[in-house]
Amino acid sequence: MTPFGAYVHIPFCAHRCDYCAFATWTDRAHLVSRYLAAVSREIDASIADGLPALTSIFFGGGTPSLVPADALMDLLDRLPSGPGAEVTVECNPDTVTAALLGTYVEHGVTRVSLGVQSMQRHVLTALGRTHDPQNVERSVALVRASGLSTFNLDVIYGAAGESLDDWRATIVRCLDFDPVHVSAYGLTVEAGTPLADDPSRHPDDDDQADKYLLADALLSQAGLVNYEISNWARPGSECRHNLLYWEQGEYVGFGCAAHSHRRGTRWWNVRTIERYVALIEEGSSAEGGREKLDADGRRLEGLQLALRTRGGVPAKTLPVDELPGLVDIDDGQARLTVSGRLLANEVALRLR
C-alpha cells in the first residue's frame, strides 16, 4: 500500500508558550464547534475528490487534546484509514484523562505524543510552559493503562537557566518511563514570540551542541536509535507519519495553516481560524497559496530531507572528502555522523 498521510490542525491552546510561532490561539474557544464543523466539510470535499486510503493520520496543533474527545474522533471517523494505519494525537499532559484516552482508543488512535519539554520546573517556567512535571508521570501511567500501542515524549533543550545536569535529569526521567520514541528539539527563536523579544533568554549554540550529544548518548544507551536528527525510537517504533515528510511522500492537510503535498505540488490553507471557517462555510476553498517544484528543485529537496535521516544520501551527491568526521560512507551511502548532525544545515549546502 502506497504511503499517504493526513494532517489535521487543531489551533486551540489554553496557554501560548513563549517560544511558539505556530498558528495557535488561546482566545478562540468560542469557535471550536464551528471550526471542527468546517474541518469536517473540508475532509468530505477531499474524499469526494478521491482521497486515497490513509496509512497515517496526525492530529497536531495547538492542543488537540483540549477539544472534546468525541468531537475530535468524529473527524477521525470521517477519514478513510487503511488497514493498520498509524493514528497520532498530540496531547498536553495537563489535559490527559482516562476517559479521553478511552475515547481515542475506541476510535482507533494508536499513538499519542506528550508535550513534556522538560521535567524541571524552573526550565518549564523559562519556556513559558504551565504544566506540572507530575502531570507527565500521571499521563504516562494513564497512557499505559489505556491500551494505546505506543507513545512519544517530546522534549526541548536550550532554555535559559537550564544546566547540563538539568537536561540530563530530564532525559533520565523520560527514560524511566520506558518510551519507545523520544523527540528532542533544540530551542529555536522565532520572530514575533516573547522569546524573540528577550535576547537574554536566547539559546547558546555550544550549550545546545553539548546537550544534543548528551541526549544522543543517553538515548542510544537505552536502546533508542536515532533515525532522524531530532528523533530516536526503538526499531519498529519510528513515527510513520513523520517519515512520510522526510521521504518526500504525499499527504493532505486539513484545517487552518495546514500544508499538503501531492503530485509534486505543495499547497497550504489560510492561517487564521476566522478566515478559514468563513471560506469553508461559504463553500469556497481555504487554500492560501501553492507552489510546484521543478524536477531539479524536487531532487535537491529530496536529498536535503534524506540527509537528515538514518538512510542518508548517495555518496556521489556530496564532496565526502571535504567533510571529514561529518559523514560515514557505507555501501555507497553517506550518512551523517553525530558531529555531522550538529552541522546538518552546513552539510546540506554541499549537496549536488
C-alpha positions in Angstrom: 0.0 0.0 0.0 1.5 3.3 -1.1 2.0 5.6 2.0 -0.3 8.5 2.1 -1.0 10.7 5.2 -3.4 13.2 6.5 -2.6 16.0 9.0 -5.4 17.7 10.9 -4.5 21.0 12.6 -6.2 21.9 15.9 -5.3 25.5 16.6 -6.6 25.9 20.1 -4.4 26.2 23.3 -5.1 27.1 26.9 -1.8 28.9 27.1 0.7 30.0 24.5 4.3 29.1 25.2 7.0 31.8 24.9 8.8 30.1 22.0 5.7 29.2 19.9 5.1 30.7 16.5 2.6 28.1 15.3 -0.9 29.0 14.1 -2.5 28.7 17.5 -4.7 30.8 19.7 -5.7 30.9 23.3 -8.8 33.2 23.0 -10.9 31.4 20.3 -12.6 28.7 22.4 -16.0 30.0 21.2 -15.1 29.0 17.7 -14.3 25.3 18.4 -17.6 23.9 17.2 -17.7 26.0 14.0 -14.0 25.2 13.3 -14.5 21.4 13.7 -17.6 21.5 11.5 -15.5 23.4 8.9 -12.8 20.8 9.0 -15.4 18.1 8.6 -16.6 19.8 5.4 -13.1 20.1 4.1 -12.5 16.4 4.8 -15.7 15.4 3.0 -14.8 17.6 0.0 -11.4 15.9 -0.2 -13.0 12.4 0.0 -15.3 13.4 -2.9 -12.2 14.4 -4.9 -10.6 11.0 -4.4 -8.7 10.9 -1.1 -6.9 7.6 -1.0 -6.8 5.2 2.0 -4.6 6.7 4.6 -1.6 4.9 6.1 -1.0 7.6 8.8 -3.1 10.4 10.4 -1.7 13.0 12.7 -3.7 15.4 14.8 -1.4 18.3 15.7 -1.6 21.8 17.0 -2.1 23.6 19.1 -3.5 21.2 21.7 -5.7 18.6 20.1 -6.4 17.0 23.5 -8.0 20.3 24.5 -11.1 19.9 22.3 -13.8 17.4 23.3 -12.6 13.9 22.5 -15.9 12.8 20.8 -15.7 15.8 18.5 -12.1 15.1 17.6 -12.9 11.5 16.9 -15.7 12.5 14.6 -13.1 13.9 12.3 -11.1 10.6 12.6 -14.1 8.6 11.8 -14.6 10.5 8.6 -11.1 9.9 7.3 -10.6 6.8 5.1 -7.9 5.0 7.1 -6.3 1.9 5.6 -5.6 -1.3 7.5 -3.0 -0.9 10.2 -2.9 2.9 9.9 -0.9 4.9 12.4 -3.1 7.5 14.1 -1.3 10.0 16.4 -2.8 12.7 18.7 -0.6 15.4 20.3 -1.5 15.8 24.0 -0.7 18.3 26.7 0.0 16.4 29.9 -2.4 18.7 31.8 -5.4 17.6 29.6 -4.9 13.8 29.6 -7.6 11.8 31.4 -8.6 8.1 31.3 -11.9 9.0 29.7 -10.2 11.0 26.9 -7.7 8.2 26.2 -10.5 5.6 26.3 -12.4 7.5 23.6 -9.3 7.8 21.5 -8.6 4.0 21.7 -12.2 3.2 20.9 -12.0 5.1 17.7 -8.6 3.8 16.5 -5.9 6.1 17.8 -2.7 4.1 18.0 -0.2 6.7 19.3 -0.1 9.8 21.4 2.7 12.4 21.6 3.1 14.0 25.0 4.5 17.5 25.1 6.9 17.1 28.1 9.6 19.7 27.1 11.3 19.4 30.5 11.0 17.6 33.8 12.5 20.6 35.7 10.0 23.2 37.0 12.3 26.2 36.5 13.1 25.2 32.9 9.3 24.9 32.2 8.9 28.4 33.6 11.7 29.7 31.4 9.9 28.2 28.4 6.6 29.7 29.3 5.1 26.3 29.9 2.4 25.8 32.5 2.2 22.0 33.1 3.5 20.3 36.2 6.1 17.6 35.8 3.9 15.3 38.0 1.3 15.5 35.3 3.7 13.9 32.9 4.1 10.9 35.3 0.3 10.7 35.6 -0.3 11.0 31.9 2.2 8.2 31.1 0.5 5.9 33.6 -2.8 6.6 32.0 -1.5 6.0 28.6 0.0 2.7 29.6 -3.4 1.7 31.3 -5.4 2.7 28.2 -4.1 0.0 25.9 -2.6 2.5 23.4 0.1 0.7 21.4 2.8 3.4 21.7 3.6 6.9 22.8 6.2 9.6 22.2 7.8 12.1 24.6 8.6 15.5 23.2 11.4 17.4 24.9 13.2 20.7 24.2 16.8 21.7 25.2 18.5 25.1 25.5 16.2 27.1 27.7 17.6 29.9 29.8 18.8 28.6 33.1 18.9 25.0 32.0 22.2 23.4 33.1 23.6 20.3 31.5 22.6 18.4 34.7 19.0 19.7 34.3 18.9 18.4 30.8 20.5 15.1 31.9 17.8 14.8 34.6 15.0 15.3 32.1 16.3 12.7 29.7 16.9 10.2 32.5 13.4 10.8 33.9 11.9 10.3 30.5 13.8 7.1 30.1 12.4 5.9 33.4 9.0 5.9 31.6 10.5 3.4 29.1 9.2 5.2 26.0 9.5 3.6 22.6 10.0 7.1 20.9 11.6 10.4 22.0 11.7 13.6 20.0 14.4 16.1 21.3 14.5 19.6 19.7 16.8 22.4 20.2 15.0 25.6 21.3 14.7 28.0 18.4 14.0 31.7 18.3 11.0 32.5 16.1 10.2 36.1 15.2 7.2 37.6 16.9 7.4 35.5 20.0 8.1 36.6 23.6 11.4 34.6 23.4 12.5 36.6 20.4 11.8 39.8 22.2 14.1 38.8 25.1 17.7 38.2 23.9 18.8 37.3 27.5 16.8 34.1 27.0 18.1 33.1 23.6 19.8 29.7 23.4 23.6 29.3 23.1 24.8 27.2 20.2 27.7 25.5 22.1 25.4 24.7 25.0 22.8 23.2 22.7 25.5 21.1 21.0 26.6 19.7 24.3 23.0 18.8 25.2 22.4 17.2 21.9 25.4 14.9 22.3 24.3 14.0 25.8 20.8 13.2 24.7 22.1 11.0 21.8 24.4 9.1 24.2 21.8 8.5 26.8 19.0 7.6 24.4 21.3 5.3 22.4 22.5 3.5 25.5 18.8 2.9 26.4 18.3 1.2 23.0 16.6 4.0 21.1 18.1 4.5 17.7 18.4 7.9 16.0 16.5 7.7 12.7 16.2 11.4 12.1 18.3 14.2 13.5 15.8 15.0 16.3 14.1 11.6 16.7 15.0 8.4 18.4 13.0 5.2 18.5 13.2 1.5 19.3 13.4 -0.4 16.0 9.9 -0.7 14.5 8.5 2.2 16.5 9.5 5.1 14.2 6.8 7.6 13.5 5.5 6.6 10.1 3.8 9.9 9.6 6.9 11.9 10.1 8.9 9.5 7.9 6.4 10.4 5.2 7.5 14.0 5.3 11.2 13.2 5.3 10.8 10.7 2.5 9.0 13.4 0.4 5.8 11.4 0.4 2.3 12.6 -0.2 -0.1 13.9 2.3 -3.1 16.2 2.7 -3.6 18.8 5.4 -7.0 19.9 6.9 -7.7 23.0 9.0 -6.2 26.5 9.1 -2.5 26.8 8.1 -2.4 23.0 7.2 0.0 22.0 4.4 -0.4 19.4 1.7 1.8 17.7 -0.8 0.6 15.7 -3.8 1.9 15.0 -7.3 4.8 17.3 -6.9 2.7 20.3 -5.8 2.5 21.8 -2.3 -0.3 24.0 -1.1 -1.4 25.4 2.2 -4.6 26.8 3.8 -5.1 30.3 5.1 -3.6 30.9 8.6 -6.4 32.4 10.8 -9.3 30.4 12.3 -11.9 33.1 11.3 -10.8 33.3 7.7 -10.6 29.5 7.3 -14.1 29.0 8.8 -15.6 31.8 6.7 -14.2 30.4 3.5 -15.4 26.8 4.2 -18.8 27.9 5.4 -19.4 29.9 2.2 -18.4 26.9 0.1 -15.0 28.2 -1.1 -11.6 26.7 -1.0 -9.5 27.6 2.1 -6.3 27.4 0.1 -3.9 30.3 0.8 -1.2 29.5 -1.7 0.7 26.8 -3.6 4.0 26.0 -5.3 5.3 23.4 -7.7 9.0 22.5 -7.7 10.7 21.8 -11.0 12.4 18.4 -11.3 15.8 19.6 -10.1 14.3 21.5 -7.2 12.4 18.4 -6.2 15.5 16.3 -6.4 17.5 18.6 -4.3 14.8 18.9 -1.7 14.6 15.1 -1.5 18.3 14.9 -0.8 18.1 17.6 1.9 15.3 15.7 3.6 17.0 12.3 3.3 20.3 13.7 4.6 18.5 14.2 8.0 17.6 10.5 8.2 19.4 7.3 9.1 19.2 6.2 5.4 21.4 9.1 4.3 22.0 10.1 0.7 24.1 8.6 -2.2 27.7 9.3 -1.5 28.1 10.8 -5.0 25.8 13.7 -4.1 28.3 15.0 -1.5 32.0 16.0 -1.7 32.7 13.5 1.1 36.5 14.0 1.0 35.8 17.6 2.1 33.7 16.5 5.1 36.0 14.6 7.4 34.2 13.4 10.5 30.9 14.6 9.4 29.7 11.7 7.2 30.3 8.0 7.2 30.2 6.1 3.9 28.7 2.6 3.8 27.7 0.7 0.7 27.6 3.8 -1.4 25.5 5.9 1.1 26.7 8.9 3.0 25.2 9.2 6.5 25.7 12.0 9.0 27.8 11.2 12.0 26.8 12.6 15.4 29.1 15.5 14.7 27.6 15.8 11.3 24.1 16.1 12.7 25.2 19.2 14.6 26.2 20.7 11.3 23.5 19.2 9.1 22.5 22.5 7.5 26.1 23.3 6.5 26.5 19.8 5.1 23.2 20.2 3.2 24.6 23.2 1.4 27.2 20.9 -0.2 24.6 18.6 -1.8 24.9 18.5 -5.6 
